Amino acid sequence: MVSRSYSNLLELASGEPPSISQIRRRIPRVMTVAGIISDLDSDSDSDGSATGPSSTTRDRTIVVANQLPIRARRRPDGRGWDFSWDEDSLLLQLKDAIGDRGADMEFFYVGCLRDEIPPADQDDVGQVLLESFKCVPAFLPPDLLARYYHGFCKQQLWPLFHYMLPMSPDLGGRFDRSLWQAYVSVNKIFADKILEVINPDDDFVWVHDYHLMVLPTFLRKRFNRIKLGFFLHSPFPSSEIYKTLPVREELLRALLNSDLIGFHTFDYARHFLSCCGRMLGLSYESKRGYIGLEYYGRTVSIKILPVGIHLGQLKSVLGLPETETKVQELREQFLEKGRVMMLGVDDMDIFKGISLKLLAMEELLKQHPEWRGKVVLVQIANPARGRGKGVKEVQAESFATMKRINEAYGNPGYEPIVLIDEPLPFFHRIAYYVVAECCLVTAVRDGMNLIPYEYIISRQGNEKLDRVLGLGTSAQKKSMLVLSEFIGCSPSLSGAIRVNPWNIEAVADAMVNALEMSEQEKQFRHEKHYKYVSTHDVGYWANSFVQDLERTCRDHSRRRCWGIGFGLGFRVVSLDTNFRKLAMEHIVSAYKRTRTRAILLDYDGTLMPQASIDKSPNAKSIEIMNSLCRDKNNLVFLVSARTRATLSDWFSACENLGVAAEHGYFLRLKRDAEWETCVPVADCSWKQIAEPVMNLYTETTDGSTIEDKETTLVWSYEDADPDFGSCQAKELLDHLESVLTNEPVSVKSGQHIVEVKPQGVSKGLVARRLLSIMQERGLSSDFVLCIGDDRSDEDMFEVISTSIASTSLTPTAEVFACTVGQKPSKAKYYLDDTAEIVRLMQGLATVSEQALRTQQSLQNGL
């Protein structure tokens, strides 16, 4: 059977638009597949009318996750499948919520089914899901699925992201290369499935969670300008934990192939940014409220926004007759017997802290005997999503603890702990929320736990439930939350009592505090929480993410993109159309045909790598400088932040080399010329103020140093911890600006430095001085080359670029302002690194040498 998809070669060959884009029928909530697929009339809509192509173009988002929002059930006769939407799935909820807000957006889904579909049925089932639910299933062989999901995802990524290191084989799985390979293989399968339905020029792709962290690389490799967002629903660990992962860089680089990366909390985003800084050397900036990472010319945006709940779905469940009946049962079971219910709802896994919660309940009963016989902790334990020894141990420990506490503090007709270890219908869980006086979420580490949000909305209730509970129509609603500090929703719910779940006594005290708090305070906290949760629902979260993704991808079509790197090291270089790599042939050709040349070169980071320990020039660099300077058509200047003594010593062999020291404050035209200053002689009495401040930060920042030059002071943190050094640099910058307000100096931050120098001094002065010297000699340059690598060099680029229209250059002058590396710059050209700079200068020096030899040969011939 031919698959109906965008990759259908028959459709592409016919020139007809893909049939899937024409499907606009109303999607039923349940699709019955008779035999294998039901007899669907693909040419008619539900009302029998013909369905043609849509007259308007709709925005479309392809949502990709490990599991589709679909429930599949084999029919009793074994001859077919029944499919229905999974109403509890976040993926379906975000679609409904965006639709509720009036957004005209179409959604496709790519993921796995929970049930194993026999290979013989896969093609037909896949087609039905595509046509009827706009879902593209990825069918994984059972052995591959086990190694991918239960292997790498659940044994390695999931524990690590929850701060659990495999210190021994019993504590999480040790890294297994074969499981990693299975993980990569599955991500590749998902990428292939996306290719079947994507329109890369128009569609947005939204990838969810840690199961698919390398998927962005496969998609970016296929479509350089793909509009791609990724949201991580789990915690992201600190760099100290994350860097233990053997494939740490592969995962980071894969995520950076997204355009937008979302996290629930600032802590998770901060950990990710720290990892990018420490392991990849990337820095981030915050501009107008948006955090962005520059990655090979692309700006990768960081989104911080916790997910919400689907209010419409929850309120509809609250209105069900079944919910009312269950609330009445629970009222009779607890409230009418004078019992106060505290509720916990958690998965039965090692990070949810169920046993710690039970021990806190024991502590409460021990320290507060007045609550014995009155308070009941109902713990709903949902089945664990993973499997293994740890899950069984948690289950056994929880039941043993419950049994011991009930035996110690229970009596006939009263059990202080009720442990429900079976799947409950959603309306049952909602009923428990409605009746519970307090909700406890004490996970030792968790992502975005939505249980507190559901509890708050359920406690708001409705009129029917109020009558069941015996509340008056004007009764003020109340709720109480005891939350772990280590869950994603904790920062959002400021009225909750926050606890360290490992501190049993503190959790017990918090439980008592929640029980004994005044009614007015409970009402106030509930009102505050309800206002937040009801406005920050899943629709708010999804709309905000999609809007930011649109904003981030807005200029894709205006950028030049190409891919570099192999395998998972692949990345895309994205540049402005006017910013391009300097071609050797282009500049050599211009160099050969011009006769009056000005060359300005930065030193550190341009001719000499920043990472070099020995910063002095080698014999090759000296030879290149001399070759360029011997050419009478050239005026060559070395422009550096270093002192004139250092530069004089290093380049003493270069007789005709012009040198500008300390950002151009000192300048000389040749080795034997006198040093001159570009600005009036500076008064450096300000150093007596600045140096003690820098000393203070040097003492408190291990690895930092101070360099005292003639006219400048430089504080360097190149060898310090990058995060702490950057933080200290910002503080030092503010401190120095404050104490030097009335001094004639400027305070600037640079690459791992904070520098104080006289006002008005910049490398731009050197460029201006060089051009004026040539003009004084009656020369107009027809070739200008300026190369630098950091912010201080931008002044040179600006002067060179604005001089094109002046009389200091010929009308046809060739101007090359070139920066090192792809980054925002006033230069129009770039080269990748210092090695390319040296090769370029070697090439130009060779041209000059050849010209000199040719001239000498002609003179000798004459």
C-alpha positions in Angstrom: 0.0 0.0 0.0 1.4 3.4 -1.0 1.9 5.7 2.0 0.2 9.1 1.7 2.8 11.6 2.8 5.0 14.4 1.7 7.7 12.0 0.8 5.4 10.2 -1.6 7.4 10.2 -4.8 4.3 9.6 -7.0 2.7 12.8 -5.8 5.9 14.8 -6.1 6.4 13.5 -9.7 2.8 14.4 -10.6 3.2 18.0 -9.4 0.0 17.8 -7.4 0.1 19.1 -3.8 0.4 16.4 -1.1 -3.0 14.9 -0.2 -2.4 15.3 3.5 -2.4 19.1 3.3 -5.9 18.8 1.9 -7.4 17.0 4.8 -9.6 19.5 6.7 -12.3 17.2 8.0 -13.5 17.4 11.5 -11.5 14.9 13.5 -13.7 12.5 15.5 -12.8 11.7 19.1 -12.8 8.0 18.4 -11.9 6.2 15.2 -12.8 2.6 14.8 -10.6 0.5 12.5 -12.7 -2.3 11.1 -10.5 -5.2 10.0 -7.3 -3.1 10.0 -8.7 0.2 8.9 -12.3 1.4 8.8 -14.0 2.1 5.4 -13.4 5.8 5.3 -14.6 8.0 2.4 -11.4 10.0 1.8 -13.2 12.3 -0.6 -16.0 13.5 1.6 -16.4 15.4 4.8 -18.5 14.4 7.7 -21.5 16.1 6.1 -21.0 14.3 2.8 -19.7 17.3 0.9 -16.5 17.2 -1.1 -13.4 18.3 0.7 -11.1 20.4 -1.5 -7.9 22.2 -0.8 -8.0 24.9 1.9 -8.4 28.3 0.4 -6.2 29.9 3.1 -2.8 28.9 4.4 -2.8 28.0 8.1 0.2 27.9 10.4 1.2 24.4 11.2 3.2 22.9 14.0 4.6 19.4 14.1 4.7 18.3 17.7 7.2 15.5 18.4 7.4 13.5 21.5 8.2 9.9 22.6 4.5 9.0 22.8 1.6 10.0 20.6 -1.5 11.4 22.4 -3.4 8.3 21.2 -4.9 5.3 22.9 -4.9 2.1 20.9 -7.0 -0.9 21.7 -7.1 -4.2 20.0 -10.7 -5.2 19.2 -12.1 -8.3 21.1 -12.3 -10.3 17.8 -8.6 -9.6 17.1 -9.5 -8.2 13.6 -8.8 -4.5 14.1 -7.9 -1.6 16.3 -9.8 1.1 18.0 -8.1 4.5 18.3 -9.0 7.4 20.5 -7.4 10.6 21.7 -5.6 10.4 25.1 -7.4 13.3 26.9 -4.7 13.3 29.6 -1.9 13.9 27.2 -0.2 17.3 27.5 0.4 17.2 23.7 -3.4 17.1 23.0 -4.1 19.7 25.7 -1.7 22.2 24.2 -3.5 21.8 20.9 -6.9 22.3 22.4 -5.8 25.2 24.5 -4.2 27.1 21.6 -7.4 26.4 19.7 -9.5 27.8 22.5 -7.5 31.1 22.4 -8.4 31.6 18.7 -5.1 30.7 17.2 -5.5 29.4 13.6 -2.9 26.7 13.8 -2.9 23.1 12.6 -1.1 20.4 14.5 0.5 17.2 13.4 2.0 14.7 15.9 5.0 12.4 15.5 5.7 9.7 18.2 5.3 6.1 19.3 2.1 4.2 20.3 2.0 2.7 23.7 0.9 -0.7 22.2 3.0 -2.9 20.0 1.6 -3.0 16.5 2.4 -6.2 14.5 4.6 -5.4 11.4 1.9 -6.6 9.1 -0.5 -4.0 10.4 1.9 -1.0 10.6 1.4 0.5 7.2 -2.4 0.5 7.4 -2.5 1.7 11.0 -0.1 4.4 10.1 -2.2 5.6 7.3 -5.4 5.7 9.4 -3.6 7.7 12.1 -2.3 10.1 9.6 -5.6 10.7 7.8 -7.9 10.6 10.8 -5.8 12.0 13.7 -2.9 13.7 11.8 -0.5 11.5 13.7 2.6 9.9 12.3 3.5 6.8 14.3 7.1 5.7 14.7 7.1 1.9 15.0 10.2 0.7 16.9 11.3 -3.0 17.0 10.8 -4.3 20.6 14.5 -4.8 21.3 15.4 -1.3 20.0 12.6 0.2 22.1 13.9 -1.6 25.2 17.5 -0.4 24.7 16.3 3.2 23.9 13.6 3.8 26.4 14.2 1.4 29.3 17.9 1.5 28.6 19.4 4.8 27.8 16.5 7.1 28.7 15.4 5.5 32.0 18.7 4.0 33.2 21.1 6.7 32.3 19.5 10.1 31.3 16.6 10.1 33.7 18.6 9.3 36.9 21.4 11.7 35.9 19.0 14.6 35.2 17.6 13.9 38.7 21.1 14.2 40.2 21.7 10.5 40.7 25.3 9.4 39.7 26.0 5.7 38.9 28.6 5.4 41.7 28.0 1.7 41.7 26.1 -0.7 39.4 23.2 -0.7 42.0 22.8 3.1 41.8 21.7 3.8 38.3 23.1 2.3 35.1 26.7 2.7 34.1 27.2 4.3 30.7 26.7 1.7 28.0 27.8 2.7 24.5 25.3 0.2 22.8 22.4 1.9 24.6 23.6 5.3 23.4 23.7 4.0 19.9 20.1 2.7 20.2 19.1 6.2 21.5 20.7 7.9 18.5 19.1 5.3 16.1 15.6 6.0 17.5 16.1 9.7 17.2 17.1 9.2 13.5 13.9 7.1 13.0 11.9 10.0 14.4 13.7 12.4 12.1 12.8 10.3 9.1 9.1 10.3 10.2 9.1 14.0 10.4 10.5 14.3 6.9 7.4 12.5 5.6 5.1 15.3 6.6 7.1 18.5 7.0 7.0 21.5 4.8 10.3 23.0 5.9 9.7 26.5 4.6 6.5 27.1 6.6 6.1 24.5 9.4 7.3 24.8 13.0 8.6 21.7 14.8 8.3 21.5 18.5 10.2 18.6 20.1 9.5 17.5 23.7 11.7 16.1 26.4 14.9 14.2 27.0 13.9 11.2 24.9 14.7 13.2 21.7 17.7 15.4 22.6 19.7 14.6 19.5 16.8 14.9 17.1 17.5 18.6 16.4 20.8 17.7 14.8 19.2 15.3 12.3 16.6 17.9 11.4 19.0 20.8 11.2 21.3 18.7 9.0 18.5 18.1 6.6 17.0 21.6 6.6 19.4 24.3 7.6 16.6 26.9 8.1 14.1 24.6 9.9 12.0 26.4 12.6 12.7 24.2 15.5 11.9 24.5 19.2 12.7 22.1 22.1 11.2 21.9 25.5 12.8 19.9 28.4 10.1 18.7 30.9 12.6 17.2 33.3 15.2 19.0 35.5 18.6 19.9 33.9 21.4 19.1 36.4 24.2 21.3 37.5 27.4 21.2 35.4 29.2 19.2 38.1 26.6 16.4 37.6 26.1 16.8 33.9 29.8 16.7 32.9 30.1 13.1 34.2 28.1 12.0 31.1 30.5 10.6 28.5 28.4 12.1 25.6 27.9 15.5 27.3 29.1 17.6 24.3 27.1 15.6 21.8 23.9 16.3 23.6 24.7 20.0 24.2 25.5 20.6 20.6 22.4 18.7 19.5 20.2 20.9 21.7 21.9 24.0 20.3 20.7 23.0 16.8 17.3 24.2 18.0 16.2 27.8 17.6 14.4 27.9 21.0 15.1 25.8 24.1 12.5 25.8 26.9 12.9 25.1 30.6 10.5 25.1 33.5 12.6 27.1 35.9 15.5 29.6 35.8 17.6 27.0 37.8 17.3 24.5 35.0 18.1 27.1 32.3 21.1 28.4 34.4 22.5 24.9 34.7 22.2 24.5 30.9 23.9 27.8 30.2 26.6 27.0 32.7 27.3 23.7 30.9 27.5 25.5 27.6 30.0 28.0 29.0 32.2 25.4 30.8 32.2 22.7 28.1 31.7 24.6 24.9 33.1 28.0 25.8 29.8 29.8 24.9 28.5 32.9 26.6 25.0 34.2 26.8 23.4 37.6 26.8 20.1 39.0 27.9 18.6 41.5 25.6 15.2 43.2 26.3 14.2 40.3 28.5 15.3 37.5 26.1 18.2 35.2 26.9 20.3 34.2 23.8 23.3 32.1 23.0 25.4 33.0 20.0 26.3 29.7 18.3 28.1 29.9 14.9 26.2 33.0 13.9 22.8 31.6 15.0 21.1 33.0 18.1 19.7 30.2 20.2 17.0 31.6 22.5 16.3 30.3 26.0 12.7 30.2 27.2 11.8 30.0 30.9 8.2 29.2 31.6 6.5 26.5 33.6 3.8 24.5 31.9 0.2 24.8 33.2 -2.9 22.6 33.3 -5.8 22.3 30.9 -8.5 24.3 32.8 -11.3 23.3 30.5 -10.7 19.6 30.9 -10.3 19.8 34.7 -13.5 21.9 35.1 -15.4 19.5 32.9 -14.3 16.5 35.1 -15.3 18.5 38.2 -18.8 18.8 36.7 -19.2 15.0 36.1 -21.9 13.2 38.1 -19.3 10.5 38.8 -17.1 13.1 40.5 -20.0 14.2 42.7 -20.7 10.6 43.7 -17.1 10.0 44.6 -16.8 13.2 46.6 -19.9 12.2 48.6 -18.3 8.8 49.3 -15.1 10.4 50.5 -17.0 12.9 52.6 -18.8 10.1 54.4 -15.5 8.1 54.7 -13.5 11.0 56.2 -15.2 14.3 56.9 -18.3 13.0 58.6 -16.2 10.9 60.9 -14.2 14.0 62.0 -11.2 13.1 60.0 -9.0 15.6 58.2 -7.5 14.3 54.9 -4.0 15.2 53.7 -3.2 14.0 50.2 -0.2 12.9 48.3 -0.2 11.9 44.6 3.0 10.5 43.2 4.5 8.0 40.8 6.0 5.0 42.6 9.6 5.8 41.8 12.8 6.6 43.7 12.7 10.4 43.3 9.1 11.1 44.5 10.0 10.8 48.2 7.0 8.7 49.2 8.8 6.9 52.1 10.1 10.3 53.4 6.6 11.6 53.4 5.4 8.6 55.4 8.2 9.1 57.9 7.1 12.8 58.3 3.6 11.6 59.0 5.0 9.3 61.6 6.9 12.2 63.2 3.7 14.3 63.2 1.8 11.6 65.1 4.7 11.1 67.5 5.2 14.8 68.3 1.5 15.8 68.2 -0.7 13.2 69.9 -3.7 15.5 69.7 -3.9 14.7 65.9 -4.0 11.0 66.4 -7.3 9.6 65.3 -8.1 12.9 63.4 -5.6 13.3 60.5 -5.3 10.8 57.7 -2.7 10.8 54.9 -4.0 9.3 51.7 -1.1 8.5 49.4 -2.1 7.7 45.8 0.9 5.9 44.2 0.6 5.8 40.4 2.4 3.0 38.6 6.1 3.9 37.9 6.9 4.8 34.3 10.3 2.9 34.5 11.1 -0.5 35.8 13.8 -2.2 37.7 15.2 -3.0 41.1 14.8 0.6 42.4 11.1 0.7 41.7 10.5 -2.6 43.5 12.5 -1.5 46.5 10.6 1.8 46.8 7.3 -0.1 46.6 8.4 -2.6 49.3 9.7 0.1 51.6 6.6 2.2 51.3 4.3 -0.7 52.2 6.5 -1.7 55.1 6.6 1.8 56.5 2.8 2.2 56.1 2.2 -1.1 57.9 4.5 -0.2 60.8 3.0 3.3 61.3 -0.6 2.0 61.1 0.2 -0.7 63.6 1.8 1.8 66.0 -0.8 4.7 65.7 -3.9 3.1 64.3 -6.9 1.7 66.1 -10.1 -0.1 65.0 -11.8 2.1 62.4 -8.8 4.4 62.0 -5.7 4.1 59.9 -3.4 7.1 59.8 -2.1 6.2 56.3 -4.1 4.9 53.4 -1.8 3.8 50.5 -3.6 3.3 47.2 -1.3 1.4 44.9 -3.4 1.0 41.8 -4.3 3.2 38.8 -7.3 5.4 39.5 -9.7 7.0 37.1 -9.0 10.7 36.7 -12.4 11.7 38.3 -11.4 9.7 41.4 -8.2 11.6 41.8 -10.1 14.9 41.3 -12.5 13.8 44.1 -9.6 13.3 46.5 -8.3 16.8 45.6 -11.7 18.3 46.4 -11.9 16.7 49.9 -8.3 17.0 50.9 -7.5 19.8 53.4 -3.8 19.9 52.3 -1.8 18.5 49.4 1.8 17.2 50.0 4.3 17.0 47.2 7.7 16.2 48.7 9.7 14.8 45.8 13.5 14.8 46.3 13.9 15.9 42.7 11.2 16.4 40.0 10.5 18.5 36.9 7.2 20.3 36.5 4.9 18.5 38.8 1.3 19.5 38.0 -0.4 17.9 41.0 -0.4 21.2 43.0 -2.1 23.0 40.1 -4.8 20.3 39.8 -5.4 20.4 43.5 -5.8 24.2 43.6 -8.4 24.2 40.7 -10.2 21.3 42.3 -10.5 23.0 45.6 -12.1 26.0 43.9 -14.8 23.5 42.9 -18.2 24.5 41.6 -21.7 25.0 43.0 -22.7 21.3 42.9 -19.6 20.2 44.7 -20.1 22.9 47.3 -23.6 21.5 48.0 -22.2 18.0 48.4 -19.6 19.3 50.8 -22.2 21.3 52.7 -20.7 24.7 51.9 -22.7 27.8 51.6 -22.9 29.8 48.4 -20.8 32.6 49.8 -18.2 30.3 51.4 -14.6 31.3 50.8 -12.5 28.6 49.2 -9.3 27.5 50.8 -6.3 25.2 50.1 -2.9 24.4 51.6 0.2 23.1 49.9 3.4 21.7 51.4 5.9 21.5 48.5 9.4 20.3 48.1 12.0 22.9 47.3 13.3 20.6 44.5 10.3 20.5 42.2 9.7 22.7 39.2 6.5 24.4 40.3 7.8 25.4 43.7 9.0 28.9 42.6 5.6 29.6 41.0 3.5 28.9 44.1 4.8 31.4 46.6 2.0 30.8 49.1 3.0 27.2 49.6 5.0 26.0 52.6 8.3 25.0 51.1 10.3 22.2 52.7 13.4 20.2 52.4 12.0 16.6 52.0 15.1 15.1 53.6 14.4 17.0 56.8 11.7 14.7 58.3 11.1 17.0 61.3 10.8 20.1 59.2 8.3 18.4 56.9 6.2 17.2 60.0 6.2 20.8 61.4 5.1 22.1 58.0 2.2 19.6 57.9 1.1 20.7 61.4 1.4 24.3 60.3 -0.8 23.6 57.3 -3.4 22.0 59.5 -3.5 24.6 62.2 -3.2 27.7 60.0 -6.0 30.2 60.4 -8.9 29.9 57.9 -8.3 33.4 56.7 -4.7 32.7 55.9 -5.7 29.5 54.0 -8.2 31.5 52.0 -5.7 34.2 51.2 -3.1 31.7 50.0 -5.7 29.8 47.9 -6.9 33.0 46.3 -3.3 33.9 45.3 -2.6 30.5 43.9 -5.8 30.2 42.0 -5.3 33.5 40.3 -1.8 32.4 39.1 -2.8 28.8 38.1 -6.0 29.9 36.3 -4.1 32.5 34.2 -1.0 30.5 33.5 -2.6 27.4 32.0 -1.4 25.1 29.3 -2.7 27.5 26.7 -0.8 30.4 28.1 2.4 28.2 28.1 1.9 26.8 24.6 1.0 30.2 23.0 3.9 31.9 24.7 6.3 29.2 23.4 5.0 29.2 19.9 5.1 33.1 19.8 8.7 33.1 20.9 9.6 30.4 18.4 8.1 32.6 15.6 10.0 35.6 16.8 13.3 33.7 17.0 12.9 32.3 13.5 11.7 35.5 11.9 14.9 36.3 10.1 15.8 32.8 8.9 15.1 33.7 5.3 17.4 36.6 5.4 20.4 34.6 6.6 23.0 32.7 4.6 23.3 29.2 6.1 25.6 26.2 5.5 26.4 23.1 7.5 29.8 22.1 8.9 31.0 19.2 11.0 30.2 15.5 10.9 27.9 13.2 12.8 26.5 14.7 16.0 29.1 17.4 15.8 27.1 18.9 12.9 26.1 22.6 13.2 24.9 25.3 10.9 26.8 28.6 10.3 24.3 31.4 9.8 25.5 34.8 8.7 24.0 38.0 7.5 24.0 38.3 3.8 26.6 41.1 4.0 28.9 39.3 6.4 31.0 36.6 4.6 34.2 34.7 4.9 37.2 36.5 3.4 38.3 34.5 0.3 42.0 34.2 -0.1 41.8 34.6 -3.9 39.8 37.8 -3.6 42.1 39.6 -1.3 45.3 38.4 -3.0 43.9 39.6 -6.3 43.2 43.0 -4.8 46.6 43.1 -3.1 48.4 42.5 -6.4 46.6 45.2 -8.4 46.9 48.0 -5.8 49.9 50.2 -5.1 49.2 52.1 -1.9 48.3 49.8 1.0 47.4 50.3 4.7 47.5 47.3 6.9 46.3 47.3 10.6 46.7 44.1 12.7 45.6 43.3 16.2 48.0 40.9 18.0 46.4 38.9 20.8 43.7 36.7 19.4 44.5 37.7 15.8 48.2 36.8 15.1 48.6 35.0 18.4 45.9 32.5 19.8 44.3 33.6 23.0 45.0 30.2 24.5 48.8 30.3 24.0 50.8 30.4 27.1 53.9 31.9 25.4 52.5 35.1 23.8 55.7 36.2 22.2 55.8 36.0 18.4 57.7 33.2 16.7 60.3 33.5 14.0 57.6 32.8 11.3 55.5 35.8 12.5 58.6 38.1 12.5 59.5 37.0 9.0 56.0 37.7 7.7 56.0 41.2 9.3 59.3 42.0 7.7 58.3 40.7 4.3 55.2 43.0 4.4 57.2 46.0 5.7 59.9 45.6 3.0 57.2 46.3 0.4 57.4 50.0 -0.2 53.8 50.0 -1.2 52.7 49.0 2.3 52.3 50.9 5.6 51.9 48.2 8.3 50.8 48.9 11.8 50.5 46.5 14.7 47.8 47.7 17.2 47.8 46.1 20.6 46.7 46.6 24.2 50.1 45.5 25.4 52.8 47.9 26.7 55.2 49.7 24.5 58.2 48.0 26.3 56.8 44.5 25.5 56.1 45.3 21.9 59.4 47.0 21.4 61.2 43.9 22.8 59.1 41.4 20.8 59.3 43.2 17.4 62.8 44.7 17.7 63.7 42.8 14.5 61.0 44.6 12.5 62.6 47.9 11.4 59.8 49.4 9.4 56.8 48.1 11.4 54.6 50.7 12.9 53.5 49.9 16.5 50.6 51.2 18.6 50.7 50.3 22.3 48.0 50.4 25.0 45.1 50.6 22.5 46.8 53.4 20.6 47.8 55.7 23.4 51.4 55.3 22.4 52.4 55.2 18.7 55.5 55.1 16.6 55.9 54.9 12.8 59.2 52.8 12.8 61.5 51.0 15.2 63.9 53.9 15.4 61.2 56.6 15.6 60.2 58.4 18.8 57.0 57.3 20.6 54.2 59.8 20.3 50.8 60.0 22.0 47.5 60.1 20.2 45.9 62.1 23.1 47.3 64.6 25.6 49.5 63.1 28.3 47.3 61.4 30.8 47.2 62.0 34.6 47.3 58.5 36.1 46.6 59.5 39.7 43.3 57.6 39.3 45.3 54.4 39.7 45.5 55.1 43.4 41.7 54.7 43.6 41.3 51.8 41.1 44.2 49.6 42.2 43.0 48.9 45.8 39.5 48.0 44.4 41.1 45.6 41.9 43.3 44.1 44.6 40.1 43.3 46.6 38.6 41.4 43.8 41.9 39.6 43.0 42.1 38.4 46.6 38.6 37.0 46.5 38.8 35.5 42.9 41.3 32.6 42.6 43.1 32.7 39.3 42.6 36.4 38.6 45.5 38.8 38.1 46.2 42.6 37.7 48.4 44.0 35.0 49.6 47.6 35.6 50.5 49.3 32.4 51.7 52.9 31.9 48.3 54.3 31.3 45.9 51.5 32.0 45.0 48.9 34.6 43.7 45.5 33.5 42.0 42.9 35.8 42.1 39.5 34.1 40.1 36.4 35.1 41.1 34.2 32.2 42.4 31.5 34.6 39.5 31.8 37.1 36.3 29.7 37.3 34.4 31.0 34.3 31.0 31.5 36.1 32.5 33.1 39.2 35.0 35.1 37.2 32.2 36.5 35.0 30.1 37.3 38.1 33.0 39.1 39.8 33.8 41.0 36.6 30.3 42.5 36.5 30.6 43.5 40.2 34.0 45.0 39.6 32.8 46.9 36.6 30.0 48.5 38.6 32.4 49.2 41.5 35.0 50.9 39.4 32.4 53.0 37.5 31.1 54.1 40.9 34.5 55.1 42.4 35.9 56.6 39.2 32.9 58.7 38.2 34.8 62.0 38.4 38.0 60.7 36.8 39.0 61.2 33.1 38.9 57.5 32.4 36.6 54.8 30.9 35.9 51.4 32.4 35.4 48.6 29.8 34.8 44.9 30.0 36.5 42.7 27.4 37.3 39.0 26.8 38.0 37.8 30.3 39.1 41.3 31.4 38.0 44.5 33.0 40.1 47.5 31.9 40.5 51.1 33.0 42.1 53.4 30.5 42.1 57.2 29.7 39.0 58.6 28.1 39.1 59.0 24.3 41.8 56.3 23.8 40.8 53.6 21.3 42.2 51.6 18.4 40.1 53.8 16.1 42.5 56.6 16.8 45.3 54.5 15.3 43.3 53.8 12.1 42.5 57.5 11.8 46.1 58.5 12.4 47.4 56.0 9.9 45.1 57.3 7.1 46.0 60.9 8.0 49.8 60.1 7.8 49.3 58.7 4.3 47.3 61.7 3.3 50.0 64.1 4.6 52.5 62.2 2.4 50.2 62.9 -0.6 49.1 59.2 -0.7 45.5 58.0 -1.0 45.2 54.3 -0.1 43.6 52.0 -2.6 43.9 49.0 -0.3 43.0 48.8 3.4 43.2 45.6 5.5 42.1 45.7 9.1 42.0 42.5 11.2 41.0 42.1 14.9 39.2 39.8 17.2 37.4 41.6 20.1 35.3 44.6 21.0 38.3 47.0 21.1 38.9 46.3 17.4 35.4 47.3 16.5 36.5 51.0 16.7 39.1 50.3 13.9 36.4 48.6 11.8 34.1 51.6 12.2 36.8 54.1 11.2 37.9 52.1 8.2 34.3 51.5 7.0 33.3 55.2 7.3 36.5 56.3 5.5 35.4 54.8 2.2 33.5 58.0 1.4 36.3 60.3 2.5 39.3 61.7 0.5 41.8 59.6 2.5 41.0 56.7 0.2 40.7 56.5 -3.6 37.2 56.1 -5.0 38.0 52.6 -6.1 39.7 51.6 -2.9 39.5 47.9 -1.8 38.6 47.8 1.9 38.7 44.7 4.0 37.6 44.9 7.6 37.9 41.3 9.0 37.1 39.8 12.4 38.2 36.5 13.8 35.3 34.1 14.2 31.6 34.4 13.2 30.0 36.9 15.5 28.1 40.2 15.4 30.7 42.8 14.1 31.1 46.0 12.2 33.5 44.1 10.0 32.1 42.7 6.7 34.4 39.7 6.6 35.6 37.0 8.9 38.1 34.3 9.2 37.7 31.3 11.5 40.8 31.5 13.6 44.3 32.7 14.0 45.7 29.9 11.9 43.7 31.3 8.9 44.9 34.8 9.7 48.5 33.7 9.6 48.0 31.8 6.4 46.5 34.9 4.8 49.3 37.2 6.0 51.8 34.6 4.7 50.1 34.7 1.3 50.3 38.4 1.1 53.9 38.4 2.2 54.7 35.9 -0.5 53.1 38.2 -3.1 55.3 41.1 -1.8 58.4 38.9 -1.9 57.7 37.8 -5.5 57.1 41.4 -6.5 60.4 42.5 -4.9 62.3 39.7 -6.6 60.8 40.6 -10.0 61.7 44.2 -9.5 65.3 43.3 -8.6 65.5 41.0 -11.6 64.4 43.8 -13.9 66.9 46.2 -12.3 69.7 43.7 -12.7 68.7 43.1 -16.3 69.0 46.8 -17.0 
